[in-house]
Amino acid sequence: SANTLPQKGLIAPTRPTTAMRVALSVFGVVAASNPVGKVLQLLDSLAQKITNEGDAEGRQYDKFVEWCEDNARDLQHELSNSASEKEQLEATIERASSDIEGAETEIGELSSSIAEAEADLERATQVRSAQHQDWTERNQELSETLDTLARALSTVKQALGSNLVQLNSAAIAKVSGAMTALLTASSVATADKSKLEALLQATNGEEGDNYEAHDGTKAIVEILSDMYDKAEQQRADAEKAETESKYNFEMVKQSLKDKIKHDNKSLGDTKHRLASSKEVKSVAEGDLGSASKDHAADSSTLQSLQVDCMVKASDHEASVKERSEELKALAAAKKTIEDKTGGASGRAYGLIQTATKTQQDGLTEVTRMLRHLGRKSGDFNLSLLSSQISAASQQGAGADVFAKVKGLIEKMIQRLLDDAKAEAGHKAYCDKEMAETEAKKAEHEEDLDHLSSKIAQGEAAKARLTADIAELEAELGSIAQSQKEMDSNRSAEHEEYTQAKKDYEDGVDGIQMAIKVLKEYYGSSSFAQQPEVGTHSAAGGEASGIIGLLEVAESDFSKLLAETEADEKDSQSSYDKQTKANKIAKAEKETSLKYKTKELKETEAELAELSGDKNSEQSELDAVLDYYSKIKKQCVAKPDSYETRKARRESEIKGLKEALDILESQTAFLAVRRVHRHA
């Protein structure tokens, strides 16, 4: 297995490449003139080639699998991020939609409330106008009634005061006219009308009885006085009711106006909030569309990657299976040739009939060369092989000895091949583990750099938001302080204006009164007439100068009063404009402060999550670095010096050349012997 370290056996070559080449050279002595031996060599070479190709393909496939895993992991990470982003954007859209719905509902309610308040105010105004009209008509009627009663009372009292025993015809006619008008007045009670009418008839019908007529006239006075008092009370009650109605209307009117003003302000704020929510929703929907497209593209790419990797995996599995079957077929063919053609090859190619001495000499020379090369290179396996060949050659000559030597060489070759394969497997294991560990190390370091970058960006955003919030709070405090100072200054200015206006108005009134008095007094005198000596006359010249100065002062006061009123109007206008601007700025900054505070909390939460991810990623990197340190100790060898490797290489080359010389001489000798035998 490529992931298992090779185990050392009885013969563990320190320089397998050198020993393998020597053994193959020795084996070539035997098989140089044997076609069957050449076939066996070709089978081994082909098997080795197929094995090497499989190893190369395996390494390529391992890199491809690593590439698939890395790309799949990156795409899955991107999909996870885009899915998380989509969830956040969908939540933002949902919150914005909810805010929009709530704002639209609130706008509808506020609009209805404003319309209802305005309708109530209009109805109340109409009712108040009708009430005032009724009161005006009622008051006029009562005034006319009181006037009529007063005139009637005056007439009757004058008659009684003249000690007339009875009213004369003229007085009766005058009183009757006034009473008749009273009888038609709606403000006079029905009972009073009946009494008055009865008395009036009695008075008109009893002109002959002076005493009774006199009593009837007194009764009329009493009734008229009572009616006058009642009319006075009715007018007082009507005026009181009118005052109360007016007061109640003003209270209702002010309440409705305050409500309309408050609702209009709330309506403006809600419309601003609605616009902000719509903007947030629009931006989030655009971002969601982009995120959805990216997510779909990454998902499609991941699916294509998985399909490609699965196809390559299937192809690799089929290739491994075919290569295994081919190696089995080659091994079976080799075993069949070895088992079935040994004797025939010996007979056909004269190896068995070679002289014993020639075999012995060749084996001795090979044994000596291997022992010498083993001692010189320090390769224990070469020395051990030379001892085994020497022991076999001492048993005698013949095909059995040669077959045994051949078996030893083949066993040595197979063992060296196995060791080489095991060493190649160990190298592949080290290459794979080192490459994977370095890739994981680079991946974790890249992730840490990415997380550190995002944390740095988050910290920068947090600092920026904190600074923005502090700046907004300072600006709001500045606006509040500025408004407070403006209110204080406006109040002081208005108080100063009120006092100045009163002073100027009083001054103008006083001067006008003085001018009137002076003009009324001096106006009757002729300022052009020369007064007589010794008599008093109006000081017309002095008075004219005084009046002129007063008129100048009046003009100055009037001008200053107008300027003061204009300044007050300008100051109030500037104050109202600045107050409105402060309210708008305050609302905007409070809204900005609200959203920035919310964004700051989200940024802090994201930073906490990123910090946790970074700590986790650092822990994983520490584990990878620990494993990397261990695998480096196991896989990174300490190479020999250049001089040592050069000397060993020269010695091996020299030994191989000597072995080649022996093989060449033995091959020529055996060829001559075979020609002689067939001849």
C-alpha positions as CSV (number, residue, x, y, z in Angstrom):
1,S,0.0,0.0,0.0
2,A,1.2,3.5,-0.8
3,N,0.2,4.7,2.7
4,T,2.1,2.0,4.5
5,L,5.8,2.2,5.3
6,P,7.8,-0.7,3.9
7,Q,9.1,-3.4,6.3
8,K,12.7,-4.6,6.3
9,G,13.2,-8.3,5.5
10,L,16.2,-10.5,5.9
11,I,18.0,-8.9,3.0
12,A,17.4,-5.1,3.0
13,P,19.6,-3.5,0.3
14,T,21.2,-0.2,1.1
15,R,21.8,0.5,-2.6
16,P,19.1,-1.5,-4.4
17,T,19.7,0.1,-7.8
18,T,23.3,-1.0,-7.9
19,A,22.6,-4.5,-6.7
20,M,19.8,-4.9,-9.1
21,R,22.0,-3.9,-12.1
22,V,24.7,-6.4,-11.0
23,A,22.2,-9.3,-10.6
24,L,20.7,-8.6,-14.0
25,S,24.1,-8.5,-15.5
26,V,24.9,-11.9,-14.0
27,F,21.6,-13.3,-15.1
28,G,22.4,-12.0,-18.7
29,V,25.5,-14.3,-18.8
30,V,23.1,-17.2,-18.6
31,A,20.4,-15.9,-20.9
32,A,22.5,-14.0,-23.5
33,S,22.2,-16.7,-26.2
34,N,18.9,-18.1,-25.1
35,P,15.7,-16.7,-26.8
36,V,13.5,-18.1,-24.1
37,G,15.5,-16.3,-21.5
38,K,15.2,-13.2,-23.6
39,V,11.4,-13.6,-23.6
40,L,11.4,-13.9,-19.9
41,Q,13.5,-10.7,-19.7
42,L,11.0,-8.9,-22.0
43,L,8.1,-10.2,-19.9
44,D,9.7,-8.8,-16.8
45,S,10.5,-5.5,-18.5
46,L,7.0,-5.2,-19.8
47,A,5.6,-6.0,-16.3
48,Q,7.9,-3.4,-14.8
49,K,6.9,-0.8,-17.5
50,I,3.2,-1.5,-16.8
51,T,3.8,-1.2,-13.0
52,N,5.7,2.1,-13.5
53,E,2.9,3.5,-15.7
54,G,0.4,2.5,-13.0
55,D,2.4,4.2,-10.4
56,A,2.6,7.4,-12.5
57,E,-1.1,7.2,-13.3
58,G,-1.8,6.7,-9.6
59,R,0.2,9.8,-8.7
60,Q,-1.6,11.8,-11.4
61,Y,-5.0,10.5,-10.1
62,D,-4.1,11.4,-6.5
63,K,-3.4,15.0,-7.7
64,F,-6.6,15.0,-9.6
65,V,-8.6,13.8,-6.6
66,E,-6.9,16.5,-4.4
67,W,-7.9,19.1,-7.1
68,C,-11.5,17.8,-7.1
69,E,-11.6,17.9,-3.3
70,D,-10.1,21.4,-3.1
71,N,-12.4,22.9,-5.8
72,A,-15.5,21.1,-4.3
73,R,-14.6,22.5,-0.8
74,D,-14.1,26.0,-2.2
75,L,-17.4,25.9,-4.1
76,Q,-19.2,24.5,-1.1
77,H,-17.8,27.3,1.0
78,E,-19.0,29.8,-1.6
79,L,-22.4,28.2,-1.7
80,S,-22.6,28.3,2.1
81,N,-21.6,32.0,2.1
82,S,-24.1,32.9,-0.8
83,A,-26.9,30.9,1.0
84,S,-26.2,32.8,4.2
85,E,-26.1,36.1,2.3
86,K,-29.4,35.2,0.6
87,E,-31.0,34.5,4.0
88,Q,-29.8,37.8,5.3
89,L,-31.1,39.7,2.3
90,E,-34.4,37.9,2.4
91,A,-34.7,38.7,6.1
92,T,-33.9,42.4,5.2
93,I,-36.6,42.4,2.5
94,E,-39.1,40.8,4.8
95,R,-38.4,43.4,7.5
96,A,-38.5,46.3,4.9
97,S,-41.8,44.9,3.5
98,S,-43.2,44.8,7.0
99,D,-42.0,48.3,7.7
100,I,-43.6,49.5,4.4
101,E,-46.9,47.8,5.2
102,G,-46.9,49.3,8.7
103,A,-46.0,52.7,7.4
104,E,-48.7,52.6,4.7
105,T,-51.3,51.5,7.2
106,E,-50.2,54.3,9.6
107,I,-50.3,56.8,6.7
108,G,-53.9,55.7,5.9
109,E,-54.9,56.0,9.6
110,L,-53.2,59.4,9.9
111,S,-54.8,60.7,6.7
112,S,-58.2,59.5,7.9
113,S,-57.6,61.0,11.3
114,I,-56.6,64.4,9.7
115,A,-59.6,64.3,7.4
116,E,-62.0,63.5,10.3
117,A,-60.5,66.2,12.5
118,E,-60.8,68.8,9.6
119,A,-64.4,67.7,9.1
120,D,-65.1,68.0,12.8
121,L,-63.6,71.4,12.8
122,E,-65.7,72.5,9.8
123,R,-68.9,71.2,11.4
124,A,-68.1,72.8,14.8
125,T,-67.4,76.1,12.9
126,Q,-70.8,75.8,11.1
127,V,-72.6,75.0,14.4
128,R,-70.8,77.9,16.1
129,S,-71.7,80.3,13.3
130,A,-75.4,79.2,13.6
131,Q,-75.3,79.6,17.4
132,H,-73.7,83.1,17.0
133,Q,-76.4,84.1,14.4
134,D,-79.2,82.9,16.8
135,W,-77.6,84.8,19.6
136,T,-77.3,88.0,17.5
137,E,-81.0,87.8,16.4
138,R,-82.1,87.0,20.0
139,N,-80.0,89.8,21.4
140,Q,-81.4,92.3,18.9
141,E,-84.9,91.2,19.7
142,L,-84.3,91.4,23.5
143,S,-82.7,94.9,23.0
144,E,-85.8,96.0,21.0
145,T,-88.1,94.6,23.7
146,L,-86.2,96.3,26.5
147,D,-86.3,99.5,24.5
148,T,-90.0,99.2,24.0
149,L,-90.6,98.4,27.7
150,A,-88.4,101.3,28.7
151,R,-90.4,103.7,26.6
152,A,-93.7,102.3,27.8
153,L,-92.7,102.5,31.4
154,S,-91.5,106.1,30.8
155,T,-94.8,107.1,29.4
156,V,-96.9,105.5,32.1
157,K,-94.6,106.8,34.9
158,Q,-94.8,110.3,33.5
159,A,-98.6,110.1,33.5
160,L,-98.6,108.9,37.1
161,G,-96.2,111.5,38.1
162,S,-98.4,114.3,36.8
163,N,-101.1,113.2,39.3
164,L,-103.4,112.6,36.5
165,V,-106.3,110.6,37.8
166,Q,-106.5,108.7,34.6
167,L,-104.6,108.5,31.4
168,N,-105.8,110.8,28.7
169,S,-106.6,109.6,25.2
170,A,-103.1,110.6,23.9
171,A,-101.3,108.7,26.7
172,I,-103.5,105.7,26.3
173,A,-102.9,105.6,22.6
174,K,-99.1,105.9,23.1
175,V,-99.1,103.2,25.8
176,S,-101.4,101.0,23.7
177,G,-99.0,101.2,20.8
178,A,-96.0,100.2,22.9
179,M,-98.0,97.4,24.5
180,T,-99.2,96.2,21.2
181,A,-95.6,95.9,20.0
182,L,-94.8,94.0,23.2
183,L,-97.7,91.6,22.6
184,T,-96.1,90.6,19.3
185,A,-92.5,90.2,20.7
186,S,-91.5,86.5,21.0
187,S,-89.3,87.3,24.0
188,V,-92.3,88.2,26.2
189,A,-93.8,85.2,28.1
190,T,-97.4,84.2,27.2
191,A,-98.6,84.7,30.7
192,D,-97.2,88.2,30.8
193,K,-98.8,88.9,27.4
194,S,-102.2,87.8,28.7
195,K,-102.0,90.0,31.9
196,L,-100.8,92.9,29.8
197,E,-103.6,92.5,27.3
198,A,-106.3,92.2,30.0
199,L,-105.1,95.3,31.8
200,L,-104.8,97.2,28.6
201,Q,-108.5,96.4,27.8
202,A,-109.5,97.3,31.3
203,T,-107.8,100.6,31.2
204,N,-109.3,101.5,27.8
205,G,-112.8,100.5,29.0
206,E,-112.8,102.4,32.4
207,E,-112.2,105.9,31.5
208,G,-115.2,107.0,33.7
209,D,-114.0,105.5,36.8
210,N,-110.9,107.5,37.7
211,Y,-110.0,105.5,40.8
212,E,-110.1,102.1,39.1
213,A,-108.3,103.5,36.1
214,H,-105.6,104.8,38.3
215,D,-105.2,101.4,39.9
216,G,-105.1,99.7,36.5
217,T,-102.3,102.1,35.4
218,K,-100.3,101.1,38.5
219,A,-100.8,97.5,37.7
220,I,-99.5,98.1,34.1
221,V,-96.4,99.7,35.6
222,E,-95.8,96.7,37.8
223,I,-96.3,94.3,34.9
224,L,-94.0,96.4,32.6
225,S,-91.3,96.6,35.3
226,D,-91.5,92.8,35.9
227,M,-91.3,92.2,32.1
228,Y,-88.4,94.6,31.9
229,D,-86.5,92.7,34.6
230,K,-87.3,89.4,33.0
231,A,-86.0,90.7,29.6
232,E,-82.9,92.0,31.3
233,Q,-82.3,88.6,32.8
234,Q,-83.0,86.8,29.5
235,R,-80.4,89.0,27.8
236,A,-77.9,88.4,30.6
237,D,-78.5,84.6,30.3
238,A,-78.2,84.8,26.6
239,E,-74.9,86.7,26.8
240,K,-73.6,84.1,29.3
241,A,-74.7,81.2,27.1
242,E,-73.0,82.9,24.1
243,T,-69.8,83.4,26.1
244,E,-69.7,79.8,27.2
245,S,-70.5,78.6,23.7
246,K,-67.7,80.7,22.3
247,Y,-65.3,79.5,24.9
248,N,-66.2,75.8,24.3
249,F,-65.9,76.3,20.6
250,E,-62.4,77.9,20.9
251,M,-61.3,75.0,23.1
252,V,-62.6,72.4,20.6
253,K,-61.1,74.4,17.7
254,Q,-57.7,74.6,19.4
255,S,-57.8,70.9,20.3
256,L,-58.7,69.9,16.7
257,K,-56.0,72.2,15.3
258,D,-53.4,70.7,17.7
259,K,-54.4,67.2,16.6
260,I,-54.2,68.1,12.9
261,K,-50.8,69.7,13.4
262,H,-49.5,66.7,15.4
263,D,-51.0,64.2,12.8
264,N,-49.5,66.1,9.9
265,K,-46.0,66.0,11.6
266,S,-46.5,62.2,12.2
267,L,-47.6,61.8,8.6
268,G,-44.5,63.5,7.3
269,D,-42.2,61.4,9.5
270,T,-44.0,58.2,8.4
271,K,-43.7,59.1,4.8
272,H,-40.0,59.7,5.3
273,R,-39.7,56.3,7.0
274,L,-41.7,54.7,4.2
275,A,-39.3,56.1,1.6
276,S,-36.3,54.8,3.5
277,S,-37.9,51.4,3.8
278,K,-38.6,51.3,0.1
279,E,-35.1,52.2,-0.7
280,V,-33.7,49.5,1.7
281,K,-36.0,47.0,0.1
282,S,-35.0,48.0,-3.4
283,V,-31.3,47.7,-2.7
284,A,-31.8,44.4,-0.9
285,E,-33.8,43.0,-3.8
286,G,-31.1,44.0,-6.3
287,D,-28.4,42.4,-4.1
288,L,-30.6,39.2,-3.7
289,G,-30.9,38.9,-7.4
290,S,-27.1,39.0,-7.8
291,A,-26.6,36.6,-4.9
292,S,-29.1,34.2,-6.4
293,K,-27.4,34.3,-9.8
294,D,-24.0,33.7,-8.1
295,H,-25.4,30.8,-6.0
296,A,-27.0,29.2,-9.1
297,A,-23.7,29.5,-11.0
298,D,-21.7,28.0,-8.2
299,S,-24.2,25.2,-7.8
300,S,-24.0,24.4,-11.5
301,T,-20.2,24.5,-11.4
302,L,-20.1,22.2,-8.4
303,Q,-22.5,19.8,-10.1
304,S,-20.4,19.7,-13.3
305,L,-17.2,19.3,-11.2
306,Q,-18.8,16.3,-9.3
307,V,-19.8,14.7,-12.6
308,D,-16.3,15.2,-14.1
309,C,-14.6,13.8,-11.0
310,M,-16.9,10.8,-10.9
311,V,-16.3,10.1,-14.6
312,K,-12.5,10.3,-14.0
313,A,-12.8,8.1,-10.9
314,S,-14.7,5.5,-12.9
315,D,-12.1,5.6,-15.7
316,H,-9.3,5.3,-13.2
317,E,-10.9,2.3,-11.6
318,A,-11.4,0.6,-15.0
319,S,-7.7,1.4,-15.8
320,V,-6.5,-0.1,-12.5
321,K,-8.6,-3.2,-13.1
322,E,-7.3,-3.6,-16.7
323,R,-3.7,-3.1,-15.6
324,S,-4.1,-5.7,-12.8
325,E,-5.5,-8.2,-15.3
326,E,-2.6,-7.5,-17.7
327,L,0.0,-8.1,-15.0
328,K,-1.7,-11.3,-14.0
329,A,-1.6,-12.5,-17.7
330,L,2.1,-11.7,-18.0
331,A,2.9,-13.4,-14.7
332,A,0.9,-16.5,-15.8
333,A,2.8,-16.6,-19.1
334,K,6.1,-16.3,-17.4
335,K,5.3,-19.0,-14.9
336,T,4.2,-21.3,-17.8
337,I,7.4,-20.7,-19.8
338,E,9.6,-21.3,-16.7
339,D,7.8,-24.5,-15.8
340,K,7.5,-26.0,-19.2
341,T,10.6,-24.9,-21.3
342,G,13.5,-25.3,-18.9
343,G,14.8,-28.7,-20.2
344,A,14.1,-27.9,-23.9
345,S,15.9,-24.6,-23.7
346,G,19.0,-26.3,-22.2
347,R,19.0,-28.9,-24.9
348,A,18.3,-26.5,-27.7
349,Y,20.9,-23.9,-26.8
350,G,23.6,-26.1,-25.4
351,L,23.8,-24.6,-21.9
352,I,23.5,-27.9,-20.1
353,Q,26.4,-29.4,-22.2
354,T,28.7,-26.6,-21.5
355,A,31.9,-27.8,-19.8
356,T,31.8,-28.0,-16.0
357,K,35.1,-26.2,-15.8
358,T,33.8,-23.3,-17.9
359,Q,30.7,-23.0,-15.6
360,Q,32.9,-23.2,-12.5
361,D,35.3,-20.6,-13.8
362,G,32.5,-18.3,-14.7
363,L,30.7,-18.7,-11.4
364,T,34.0,-18.3,-9.4
365,E,34.8,-15.1,-11.3
366,V,31.2,-13.8,-10.7
367,T,31.4,-14.7,-7.0
368,R,34.8,-13.0,-6.6
369,M,33.5,-9.9,-8.4
370,L,30.3,-9.6,-6.4
371,R,32.2,-10.2,-3.1
372,H,34.8,-7.5,-4.0
373,L,32.1,-5.1,-5.1
374,G,30.1,-5.7,-1.9
375,R,33.1,-5.0,0.3
376,K,34.0,-1.9,-1.6
377,S,30.5,-0.4,-1.8
378,G,29.6,-1.6,1.7
379,D,26.5,-3.4,0.3
380,F,25.9,-6.4,2.6
381,N,23.4,-8.0,0.2
382,L,26.0,-8.3,-2.6
383,S,28.4,-10.0,-0.3
384,L,25.7,-12.4,0.9
385,L,24.7,-13.2,-2.7
386,S,28.3,-13.9,-3.6
387,S,28.5,-16.4,-0.7
388,Q,25.3,-18.1,-1.7
389,I,26.6,-18.4,-5.4
390,S,30.0,-19.8,-4.1
391,A,28.3,-22.4,-2.0
392,A,26.1,-23.5,-4.9
393,S,29.1,-23.8,-7.3
394,Q,31.0,-26.0,-4.9
395,Q,28.2,-28.6,-5.1
396,G,29.3,-29.5,-8.6
397,A,28.5,-28.4,-12.2
398,G,25.5,-29.0,-14.3
399,A,22.0,-27.8,-15.0
400,D,20.9,-28.2,-11.4
401,V,23.7,-26.0,-10.1
402,F,23.1,-23.4,-12.9
403,A,19.3,-23.5,-12.2
404,K,20.0,-23.0,-8.5
405,V,22.3,-20.1,-9.2
406,K,19.7,-18.7,-11.6
407,G,17.0,-19.1,-8.8
408,L,19.2,-17.2,-6.4
409,I,19.7,-14.4,-8.9
410,E,16.0,-14.3,-9.7
411,K,15.1,-14.3,-6.0
412,M,17.6,-11.5,-5.5
413,I,16.1,-9.6,-8.5
414,Q,12.5,-10.1,-7.2
415,R,13.5,-9.0,-3.7
416,L,15.3,-6.0,-5.0
417,L,12.3,-5.2,-7.2
418,D,10.0,-5.5,-4.1
419,D,12.3,-3.3,-2.1
420,A,12.5,-0.8,-4.9
421,K,8.7,-0.9,-5.1
422,A,8.4,-0.6,-1.3
423,E,10.8,2.4,-1.4
424,A,8.9,3.9,-4.3
425,G,5.7,3.4,-2.3
426,H,7.2,5.1,0.8
427,K,8.3,8.0,-1.5
428,A,4.8,8.2,-3.0
429,Y,3.4,8.1,0.5
430,C,5.7,10.8,1.7
431,D,5.1,12.9,-1.5
432,K,1.3,12.5,-1.1
433,E,1.3,13.3,2.7
434,M,3.7,16.2,2.3
435,A,1.7,17.6,-0.6
436,E,-1.6,17.2,1.1
437,T,-0.3,18.6,4.4
438,E,1.3,21.6,2.6
439,A,-1.9,22.2,0.7
440,K,-3.9,22.0,3.9
441,K,-1.4,24.3,5.6
442,A,-1.6,26.8,2.7
443,E,-5.4,26.5,2.7
444,H,-5.7,27.2,6.4
445,E,-3.1,30.0,6.2
446,E,-5.1,31.5,3.3
447,D,-8.4,31.2,5.3
448,L,-6.7,32.8,8.3
449,D,-5.5,35.6,6.1
450,H,-9.0,36.0,4.6
451,L,-10.6,36.0,8.1
452,S,-8.0,38.4,9.4
453,S,-8.7,40.7,6.4
454,K,-12.5,40.5,7.1
455,I,-11.9,41.1,10.8
456,A,-9.7,44.1,9.9
457,Q,-12.4,45.4,7.6
458,G,-15.0,44.8,10.3
459,E,-13.0,46.6,12.9
460,A,-12.5,49.5,10.4
461,A,-16.3,49.5,9.8
462,K,-16.9,49.4,13.5
463,A,-14.5,52.3,14.1
464,R,-16.1,54.2,11.3
465,L,-19.7,53.5,12.6
466,T,-18.6,54.4,16.2
467,A,-17.1,57.7,15.0
468,D,-20.2,58.4,12.8
469,I,-22.5,57.6,15.8
470,A,-20.5,59.9,18.1
471,E,-20.5,62.6,15.4
472,L,-24.3,62.3,15.0
473,E,-24.9,62.4,18.7
474,A,-22.6,65.4,19.0
475,E,-24.5,67.1,16.1
476,L,-27.9,66.2,17.7
477,G,-26.6,67.7,21.0
478,S,-25.4,70.8,19.1
479,I,-28.8,71.1,17.4
480,A,-30.6,70.8,20.7
481,Q,-28.2,73.3,22.4
482,S,-28.6,75.7,19.4
483,Q,-32.4,75.4,19.5
484,K,-32.3,76.0,23.2
485,E,-30.2,79.2,22.8
486,M,-32.5,80.3,19.9
487,D,-35.6,79.8,22.1
488,S,-34.0,81.8,24.9
489,N,-32.9,84.5,22.5
490,R,-36.2,84.6,20.7
491,S,-38.0,84.9,24.0
492,A,-35.8,87.7,25.2
493,E,-36.1,89.5,21.8
494,H,-39.9,89.1,21.9
495,E,-40.1,90.5,25.5
496,E,-37.9,93.4,24.4
497,Y,-40.1,93.9,21.4
498,T,-43.3,93.8,23.5
499,Q,-41.9,96.4,25.9
500,A,-40.5,98.6,23.1
501,K,-43.8,98.4,21.2
502,K,-45.8,99.4,24.3
503,D,-43.3,102.3,24.9
504,Y,-43.6,103.6,21.3
505,E,-47.3,103.2,21.2
506,D,-47.7,104.9,24.5
507,G,-45.4,107.7,23.3
508,V,-47.3,108.1,20.1
509,D,-50.6,108.2,22.0
510,G,-49.3,110.7,24.5
511,I,-47.8,113.0,21.9
512,Q,-51.1,112.8,19.8
513,M,-53.1,113.7,22.9
514,A,-50.7,116.6,23.7
515,I,-50.9,117.9,20.2
516,K,-54.7,117.7,20.3
517,V,-54.9,119.6,23.6
518,L,-52.5,122.2,22.3
519,K,-54.2,122.6,19.0
520,E,-57.7,122.8,20.6
521,Y,-56.4,125.5,22.9
522,Y,-54.3,127.5,20.5
523,G,-56.4,126.8,17.5
524,S,-59.0,129.4,18.4
525,S,-56.4,132.2,18.6
526,S,-55.1,133.9,15.6
527,F,-51.3,133.6,15.7
528,A,-51.0,136.4,13.1
529,Q,-52.9,139.0,15.4
530,Q,-50.8,141.3,17.4
531,P,-52.0,141.2,21.1
532,E,-52.6,144.4,22.9
533,V,-50.0,145.5,25.4
534,G,-50.9,144.9,29.0
535,T,-53.4,142.1,28.2
536,H,-52.8,138.3,28.2
537,S,-52.9,136.5,24.9
538,A,-52.1,132.9,23.9
539,A,-48.4,132.2,23.2
540,G,-49.1,131.2,19.7
541,G,-45.4,131.4,18.5
542,E,-44.1,129.2,21.2
543,A,-47.0,126.8,21.0
544,S,-46.4,126.4,17.2
545,G,-42.8,125.5,17.9
546,I,-43.8,123.0,20.6
547,I,-46.4,121.4,18.4
548,G,-43.8,121.1,15.6
549,L,-41.4,119.4,17.9
550,L,-44.1,117.1,19.1
551,E,-45.0,116.2,15.5
552,V,-41.3,115.4,14.8
553,A,-41.2,113.2,17.9
554,E,-44.5,111.5,16.9
555,S,-43.0,110.8,13.4
556,D,-39.8,109.4,15.0
557,F,-41.8,107.2,17.4
558,S,-44.1,106.0,14.6
559,K,-41.1,105.2,12.4
560,L,-39.3,103.4,15.2
561,L,-42.5,101.5,16.0
562,A,-42.7,100.4,12.4
563,E,-39.0,99.4,12.3
564,T,-39.4,97.5,15.6
565,E,-42.4,95.6,14.2
566,A,-40.6,94.9,11.0
567,D,-37.5,93.7,13.0
568,E,-39.8,91.5,15.1
569,K,-41.4,90.0,12.1
570,D,-38.0,89.3,10.4
571,S,-36.7,87.8,13.7
572,Q,-39.7,85.6,14.1
573,S,-39.6,84.5,10.4
574,S,-35.9,83.7,10.8
575,Y,-36.5,81.8,14.0
576,D,-39.4,79.8,12.5
577,K,-37.3,78.9,9.4
578,Q,-34.3,77.9,11.5
579,T,-36.5,75.9,13.9
580,K,-38.0,74.0,11.0
581,A,-34.6,73.4,9.6
582,N,-33.4,72.1,13.0
583,K,-36.4,69.8,13.2
584,I,-35.7,68.4,9.8
585,A,-32.0,68.0,10.5
586,K,-32.8,66.4,13.9
587,A,-35.2,63.9,12.3
588,E,-32.7,63.0,9.6
589,K,-29.8,62.6,12.0
590,E,-32.0,60.6,14.5
591,T,-33.0,58.2,11.6
592,S,-29.3,57.9,10.5
593,L,-28.3,57.3,14.1
594,K,-30.9,54.6,14.5
595,Y,-29.7,52.7,11.4
596,K,-26.0,53.2,12.1
597,T,-26.5,51.9,15.7
598,K,-28.3,48.9,14.2
599,E,-25.5,48.4,11.7
600,L,-22.9,48.7,14.5
601,K,-24.6,45.9,16.4
602,E,-24.7,43.7,13.4
603,T,-21.0,44.5,12.7
604,E,-20.1,43.6,16.3
605,A,-22.0,40.3,16.0
606,E,-20.3,39.5,12.7
607,L,-16.9,40.3,14.3
608,A,-17.6,38.0,17.2
609,E,-18.5,35.2,14.7
610,L,-15.4,35.9,12.6
611,S,-13.2,35.8,15.7
612,G,-14.7,32.4,16.6
613,D,-14.0,31.2,13.1
614,K,-10.5,32.5,13.2
615,N,-9.8,30.8,16.5
616,S,-11.2,27.5,15.1
617,E,-9.1,27.9,11.9
618,Q,-6.0,28.6,14.0
619,S,-6.6,25.5,16.0
620,E,-6.9,23.5,12.8
621,L,-3.7,25.1,11.4
622,D,-1.8,24.3,14.6
623,A,-2.8,20.6,14.3
624,V,-1.7,20.6,10.6
625,L,1.6,22.2,11.5
626,D,2.2,19.6,14.2
627,Y,1.5,16.8,11.8
628,Y,3.6,18.5,9.2
629,S,6.6,18.6,11.6
630,K,6.2,14.9,12.3
631,I,5.9,13.9,8.6
632,K,8.9,16.0,7.7
633,K,11.0,14.1,10.3
634,Q,9.8,10.8,8.8
635,C,10.1,11.7,5.1
636,V,12.8,14.3,4.7
637,A,16.1,12.3,4.5
638,K,19.6,13.7,5.1
639,P,21.5,13.1,1.8
640,D,25.1,12.0,1.6
641,S,27.8,14.4,0.7
642,Y,28.7,14.9,-2.9
643,E,32.1,13.3,-2.5
644,T,30.7,10.1,-0.9
645,R,28.1,9.7,-3.6
646,K,30.7,10.3,-6.3
647,A,33.1,7.7,-5.0
648,R,30.4,5.1,-4.5
649,R,29.1,5.7,-8.0
650,E,32.6,5.3,-9.6
651,S,33.2,2.1,-7.7
652,E,29.8,0.6,-8.8
653,I,30.5,1.6,-12.4
654,K,33.9,-0.1,-12.3
655,G,32.4,-3.3,-10.8
656,L,29.7,-3.3,-13.4
657,K,32.2,-3.0,-16.2
658,E,34.2,-5.9,-14.9
659,A,31.0,-8.0,-14.7
660,L,30.2,-7.1,-18.3
661,D,33.7,-8.2,-19.3
662,I,33.1,-11.6,-17.7
663,L,29.7,-12.0,-19.3
664,E,31.0,-11.1,-22.7
665,S,33.8,-13.6,-22.5
666,Q,31.5,-16.4,-21.2
667,T,29.0,-15.6,-23.9
668,A,31.6,-15.9,-26.7
669,F,32.9,-19.2,-25.3
670,L,29.4,-20.7,-25.0
671,A,28.7,-19.6,-28.6
672,V,31.8,-21.4,-29.9
673,R,31.0,-24.5,-27.9
674,R,27.4,-24.6,-29.3
675,V,28.7,-24.2,-32.9
676,H,31.2,-27.0,-32.4
677,R,28.5,-29.3,-30.9
678,H,26.1,-28.8,-33.9
679,A,28.9,-29.2,-36.4
